[in-house]
């Protein structure tokens, strides 16, 4: 391993992630571990230079007072204790260490080197993957989202043709999305990629289904079945690649949180399809995943994509999905994205998309009455997707988008802008 590491032990603090980020921002790798890690477990970690004991108020985890394994004090690592003061001390819990404190501890006391960067990280992971996989094969569901794309690029670098990528086109992808997965991974990176055209199959299953939860269940369930069928056709696969990232694992940093989500992306594979997991991004925060993707040579458009729901355009073609409305969603979404890029809004706005409701409204086209669909534009900003505010898009930009949608998307006669914050509205409509 190339990187030095500072271990943060979670003694009930809510600030573990903040401190991990601060240390990583100093260029030193840091990992959060549960407070009850044993001395033996700690000694198995490589290149540990020091330990931060990060206590919450009175060092409480799940209601009980906690302390670390006394054996840890014998390991000889430099330690820094952060005991967020209690109310009694008349100070707030914001008494986090300053950057200077952390620098002094990390570089002065621990003598750690600032060698945490994506180049070193990738070299380490490539080595680890090769060690784990040997001459065997890894299967990966490659959706084209940021995490699965970066995992694919990393695995291609490490094991080349021993990686088998399966891309399932469920017909609910954005315009040219599946094509760009094939272009980047098959044509440019020469990946062993199986492209599954499951469009008819998904749309068939979804026919007449209007309930949003039912739609999600069908899309998720069918995805697993298609992936499973492909997996069964292949021989000699022992591993499953996964785009698990650090926030998936730490959540609160406690022991129980370690178990959160093991089969997140392709959950629910049948018992007899047993794979060992390969999760090369599990130590990275989202922005680090993006930086890793860029370092691995993926196009920025793939790495800096806005979030896109798993069920894709399926939850934006409201109610029972019909092909004509699905095309209207896809085409209007492509126009919106093109115009946001042209206006520089793609770098500023967190998420933006269009939806098409399942009713028509009256309009006039070519001097005749028409009865056509409506496109609703939504553009929001948020930090954690729990609450959101709308982007105040410039009228001229909105006008251009509207004109283009009305001119280029055949069965639409009306365009609206969604002004609702979350709450009470959610970001998506379904
Ligand atoms: P809501 O609509 O709940 O969305 O405010 C919050 C964020 O989650 C995304 N989203 C999903 N992502 N599968 C996903 O992977 C889903 O079923 C799903 N539903 C919503 C949504 O796009 C937003 O970023």
Boltz pocket constraint, residues with backbone or C-beta under 6 A from the ligand:
constraints:
  - pocket:
      binder: B
      contacts: [[A, 216], [A, 307], [A, 308], [A, 309], [A, 310], [A, 311], [A, 351], [A, 385], [A, 422], [A, 425], [A, 426], [A, 427], [A, 428], [A, 429], [A, 430]]
      max_distance: 6.0
